[in-house]
Amino acid sequence: MTRRAWLARHALGLWFLGIAALGFLRWWMKAVRDGGSLHAPDAILWLAGSIAMAAIGLLALWRSR
């Protein structure tokens, strides 16, 4: 299988994993800012959303194999 065919086949899963990575980065930025408030509601929402996007992305990759 060529690289282009592999990317086309797994594009949706990779897209969701990319969104999850950006969400984890945003969560980390919020967590370490202002003395590390890990329990702030917006930080918790970023983390929960990132975990959900990562799960959806992994599921999409698994189903496309």
N, CA, C and O atoms as a GROMACS GRO file, in nm:
protein
  260
    1MET      N    1   0.085  -0.118   0.000
    1MET     CA    2   0.000   0.000   0.000
    1MET      C    3   0.090   0.124   0.000
    1MET      O    4   0.187   0.132   0.075
    2THR      N    5   0.055   0.218  -0.083
    2THR     CA    6   0.135   0.340  -0.092
    2THR      C    7   0.103   0.432   0.026
    2THR      O    8   0.002   0.417   0.095
    3ARG      N    9   0.192   0.525   0.045
    3ARG     CA   10   0.174   0.620   0.156
    3ARG      C   11   0.047   0.703   0.137
    3ARG      O   12  -0.025   0.729   0.234
    4ARG      N   13   0.019   0.744   0.015
    4ARG     CA   14  -0.099   0.825  -0.011
    4ARG      C   15  -0.228   0.748   0.018
    4ARG      O   16  -0.323   0.802   0.075
    5ALA      N   17  -0.230   0.621  -0.022
    5ALA     CA   18  -0.349   0.539   0.005
    5ALA      C   19  -0.366   0.518   0.156
    5ALA      O   20  -0.479   0.518   0.206
    6TRP      N   21  -0.255   0.500   0.228
    6TRP     CA   22  -0.262   0.481   0.373
    6TRP      C   23  -0.318   0.606   0.439
    6TRP      O   24  -0.403   0.598   0.528
    7LEU      N   25  -0.268   0.723   0.397
    7LEU     CA   26  -0.317   0.849   0.455
    7LEU      C   27  -0.465   0.871   0.424
    7LEU      O   28  -0.540   0.916   0.511
    8ALA      N   29  -0.506   0.841   0.303
    8ALA     CA   30  -0.647   0.859   0.266
    8ALA      C   31  -0.736   0.765   0.346
    8ALA      O   32  -0.848   0.801   0.383
    9ARG      N   33  -0.687   0.648   0.372
    9ARG     CA   34  -0.766   0.548   0.444
    9ARG      C   35  -0.782   0.583   0.592
    9ARG      O   36  -0.885   0.553   0.652
   10HIS      N   37  -0.681   0.646   0.649
   10HIS     CA   38  -0.680   0.675   0.792
   10HIS      C   39  -0.697   0.823   0.824
   10HIS      O   40  -0.669   0.866   0.936
   11ALA      N   41  -0.741   0.902   0.727
   11ALA     CA   42  -0.745   1.048   0.743
   11ALA      C   43  -0.834   1.093   0.859
   11ALA      O   44  -0.793   1.180   0.937
   12LEU      N   45  -0.952   1.037   0.872
   12LEU     CA   46  -1.043   1.082   0.977
   12LEU      C   47  -0.987   1.053   1.116
   12LEU      O   48  -0.993   1.138   1.205
   13GLY      N   49  -0.933   0.934   1.135
   13GLY     CA   50  -0.874   0.900   1.265
   13GLY      C   51  -0.756   0.988   1.299
   13GLY      O   52  -0.742   1.032   1.413
   14LEU      N   53  -0.672   1.016   1.200
   14LEU     CA   54  -0.556   1.103   1.224
   14LEU      C   55  -0.601   1.246   1.253
   14LEU      O   56  -0.538   1.315   1.334
   15TRP      N   57  -0.708   1.290   1.188
   15TRP     CA   58  -0.760   1.424   1.212
   15TRP      C   59  -0.808   1.436   1.357
   15TRP      O   60  -0.777   1.534   1.426
   16PHE      N   61  -0.885   1.336   1.404
   16PHE     CA   62  -0.932   1.339   1.543
   16PHE      C   63  -0.816   1.334   1.641
   16PHE      O   64  -0.820   1.402   1.744
   17LEU      N   65  -0.712   1.256   1.611
   17LEU     CA   66  -0.596   1.251   1.700
   17LEU      C   67  -0.522   1.384   1.701
   17LEU      O   68  -0.469   1.424   1.805
   18GLY      N   69  -0.518   1.452   1.588
   18GLY     CA   70  -0.457   1.586   1.584
   18GLY      C   71  -0.534   1.686   1.668
   18GLY      O   72  -0.474   1.767   1.740
   19ILE      N   73  -0.666   1.681   1.660
   19ILE     CA   74  -0.750   1.769   1.743
   19ILE      C   75  -0.728   1.737   1.891
   19ILE      O   76  -0.722   1.828   1.974
   20ALA      N   77  -0.716   1.608   1.924
   20ALA     CA   78  -0.692   1.568   2.062
   20ALA      C   79  -0.556   1.621   2.110
   20ALA      O   80  -0.544   1.667   2.224
   21ALA      N   81  -0.456   1.614   2.024
   21ALA     CA   82  -0.322   1.663   2.062
   21ALA      C   83  -0.327   1.814   2.090
   21ALA      O   84  -0.265   1.861   2.185
   22LEU      N   85  -0.399   1.888   2.007
   22LEU     CA   86  -0.413   2.033   2.032
   22LEU      C   87  -0.489   2.059   2.161
   22LEU      O   88  -0.456   2.153   2.234
   23GLY      N   89  -0.589   1.978   2.190
   23GLY     CA   90  -0.664   1.993   2.315
   23GLY      C   91  -0.578   1.963   2.437
   23GLY      O   92  -0.586   2.033   2.538
   24PHE      N   93  -0.495   1.858   2.427
   24PHE     CA   94  -0.404   1.827   2.538
   24PHE      C   95  -0.304   1.940   2.559
   24PHE      O   96  -0.270   1.973   2.673
   25LEU      N   97  -0.257   1.999   2.449
   25LEU     CA   98  -0.164   2.112   2.460
   25LEU      C   99  -0.233   2.230   2.528
   25LEU      O  100  -0.174   2.295   2.615
   26ARG      N  101  -0.356   2.258   2.490
   26ARG     CA  102  -0.431   2.368   2.552
   26ARG      C  103  -0.456   2.341   2.701
   26ARG      O  104  -0.447   2.432   2.784
   27TRP      N  105  -0.489   2.215   2.733
   27TRP     CA  106  -0.509   2.179   2.873
   27TRP      C  107  -0.380   2.201   2.952
   27TRP      O  108  -0.383   2.256   3.062
   28TRP      N  109  -0.268   2.160   2.896
   28TRP     CA  110  -0.139   2.176   2.965
   28TRP      C  111  -0.107   2.323   2.985
   28TRP      O  112  -0.057   2.362   3.091
   29MET      N  113  -0.136   2.405   2.883
   29MET     CA  114  -0.110   2.549   2.897
   29MET      C  115  -0.196   2.609   3.007
   29MET      O  116  -0.149   2.693   3.083
   30LYS      N  117  -0.322   2.568   3.016
   30LYS     CA  118  -0.409   2.619   3.122
   30LYS      C  119  -0.368   2.565   3.259
   30LYS      O  120  -0.381   2.635   3.360
   31ALA      N  121  -0.320   2.441   3.265
   31ALA     CA  122  -0.285   2.378   3.391
   31ALA      C  123  -0.161   2.442   3.454
   31ALA      O  124  -0.156   2.459   3.576
   32VAL      N  125  -0.062   2.477   3.374
   32VAL     CA  126   0.061   2.530   3.431
   32VAL      C  127   0.058   2.682   3.448
   32VAL      O  128   0.142   2.738   3.518
   33ARG      N  129  -0.038   2.748   3.384
   33ARG     CA  130  -0.051   2.892   3.400
   33ARG      C  131  -0.114   2.923   3.536
   33ARG      O  132  -0.193   2.843   3.586
   34ASP      N  133  -0.082   3.032   3.592
   34ASP     CA  134  -0.140   3.079   3.719
   34ASP      C  135  -0.119   2.981   3.834
   34ASP      O  136  -0.210   2.958   3.913
   35GLY      N  137  -0.002   2.926   3.843
   35GLY     CA  138   0.030   2.842   3.957
   35GLY      C  139  -0.021   2.699   3.949
   35GLY      O  140  -0.024   2.629   4.050
   36GLY      N  141  -0.059   2.656   3.834
   36GLY     CA  142  -0.096   2.515   3.818
   36GLY      C  143  -0.232   2.479   3.872
   36GLY      O  144  -0.243   2.391   3.958
   37SER      N  145  -0.337   2.545   3.824
   37SER     CA  146  -0.472   2.513   3.870
   37SER      C  147  -0.528   2.399   3.785
   37SER      O  148  -0.595   2.423   3.684
   38LEU      N  149  -0.501   2.276   3.825
   38LEU     CA  150  -0.548   2.159   3.750
   38LEU      C  151  -0.698   2.136   3.766
   38LEU      O  152  -0.758   2.067   3.684
   39HIS      N  153  -0.758   2.194   3.868
   39HIS     CA  154  -0.899   2.168   3.895
   39HIS      C  155  -0.990   2.281   3.849
   39HIS      O  156  -1.106   2.287   3.888
   40ALA      N  157  -0.939   2.370   3.766
   40ALA     CA  158  -1.023   2.475   3.710
   40ALA      C  159  -1.122   2.412   3.612
   40ALA      O  160  -1.086   2.321   3.537
   41PRO      N  161  -1.246   2.459   3.612
   41PRO     CA  162  -1.348   2.396   3.526
   41PRO      C  163  -1.312   2.396   3.378
   41PRO      O  164  -1.337   2.298   3.308
   42ASP      N  165  -1.255   2.505   3.328
   42ASP     CA  166  -1.221   2.508   3.186
   42ASP      C  167  -1.107   2.412   3.153
   42ASP      O  168  -1.104   2.355   3.044
   43ALA      N  169  -1.012   2.394   3.246
   43ALA     CA  170  -0.904   2.298   3.223
   43ALA      C  171  -0.958   2.155   3.222
   43ALA      O  172  -0.914   2.072   3.143
   44ILE      N  173  -1.052   2.127   3.310
   44ILE     CA  174  -1.113   1.994   3.314
   44ILE      C  175  -1.189   1.966   3.184
   44ILE      O  176  -1.185   1.854   3.132
   45LEU      N  177  -1.259   2.067   3.132
   45LEU     CA  178  -1.332   2.049   3.006
   45LEU      C  179  -1.238   2.026   2.889
   45LEU      O  180  -1.266   1.943   2.802
   46TRP      N  181  -1.125   2.097   2.887
   46TRP     CA  182  -1.027   2.073   2.781
   46TRP      C  183  -0.972   1.931   2.789
   46TRP      O  184  -0.956   1.864   2.687
   47LEU      N  185  -0.945   1.885   2.909
   47LEU     CA  186  -0.892   1.750   2.926
   47LEU      C  187  -0.996   1.645   2.886
   47LEU      O  188  -0.963   1.549   2.816
   48ALA      N  189  -1.119   1.661   2.929
   48ALA     CA  190  -1.225   1.565   2.895
   48ALA      C  191  -1.250   1.562   2.745
   48ALA      O  192  -1.265   1.454   2.687
   49GLY      N  193  -1.253   1.677   2.682
   49GLY     CA  194  -1.272   1.682   2.538
   49GLY      C  195  -1.157   1.618   2.462
   49GLY      O  196  -1.178   1.551   2.360
   50SER      N  197  -1.037   1.638   2.510
   50SER     CA  198  -0.920   1.579   2.446
   50SER      C  199  -0.921   1.427   2.458
   50SER      O  200  -0.887   1.356   2.364
   51ILE      N  201  -0.959   1.379   2.574
   51ILE     CA  202  -0.967   1.233   2.593
   51ILE      C  203  -1.074   1.174   2.501
   51ILE      O  204  -1.055   1.068   2.441
   52ALA      N  205  -1.187   1.243   2.490
   52ALA     CA  206  -1.294   1.196   2.401
   52ALA      C  207  -1.249   1.195   2.255
   52ALA      O  208  -1.273   1.098   2.184
   53MET      N  209  -1.182   1.302   2.211
   53MET     CA  210  -1.134   1.308   2.072
   53MET      C  211  -1.029   1.201   2.045
   53MET      O  212  -1.027   1.143   1.937
   54ALA      N  213  -0.943   1.174   2.143
   54ALA     CA  214  -0.842   1.070   2.126
   54ALA      C  215  -0.908   0.933   2.115
   54ALA      O  216  -0.866   0.850   2.034
   55ALA      N  217  -1.010   0.909   2.195
   55ALA     CA  218  -1.081   0.781   2.189
   55ALA      C  219  -1.151   0.764   2.055
   55ALA      O  220  -1.147   0.656   1.996
   56ILE      N  221  -1.214   0.870   2.006
   56ILE     CA  222  -1.281   0.864   1.876
   56ILE      C  223  -1.179   0.842   1.765
   56ILE      O  224  -1.203   0.765   1.672
   57GLY      N  225  -1.066   0.910   1.773
   57GLY     CA  226  -0.962   0.894   1.672
   57GLY      C  227  -0.904   0.754   1.670
   57GLY      O  228  -0.883   0.697   1.563
   58LEU      N  229  -0.879   0.698   1.787
   58LEU     CA  230  -0.828   0.561   1.792
   58LEU      C  231  -0.930   0.461   1.741
   58LEU      O  232  -0.895   0.365   1.673
   59LEU      N  233  -1.056   0.484   1.773
   59LEU     CA  234  -1.162   0.397   1.722
   59LEU      C  235  -1.172   0.405   1.570
   59LEU      O  236  -1.189   0.303   1.503
   60ALA      N  237  -1.162   0.526   1.516
   60ALA     CA  238  -1.168   0.543   1.370
   60ALA      C  239  -1.049   0.476   1.303
   60ALA      O  240  -1.064   0.414   1.197
   61LEU      N  241  -0.930   0.487   1.363
   61LEU     CA  242  -0.813   0.420   1.306
   61LEU      C  243  -0.828   0.269   1.312
   61LEU      O  244  -0.792   0.199   1.218
   62TRP      N  245  -0.881   0.220   1.422
   62TRP     CA  246  -0.898   0.076   1.437
   62TRP      C  247  -0.999   0.022   1.336
   62TRP      O  248  -0.980  -0.086   1.281
   63ARG      N  249  -1.106   0.097   1.314
   63ARG     CA  250  -1.210   0.051   1.220
   63ARG      C  251  -1.164   0.060   1.075
   63ARG      O  252  -1.217  -0.012   0.990
   64SER      N  253  -1.068   0.146   1.045
   64SER     CA  254  -1.025   0.164   0.906
   64SER      C  255  -0.913   0.069   0.865
   64SER      O  256  -0.866   0.076   0.752
   65ARG      N  257  -0.871  -0.017   0.953
   65ARG     CA  258  -0.760  -0.108   0.916
   65ARG      C  259  -0.804  -0.220   0.831
   65ARG      O  260  -0.723  -0.304   0.793
   0.00000   0.00000   0.00000
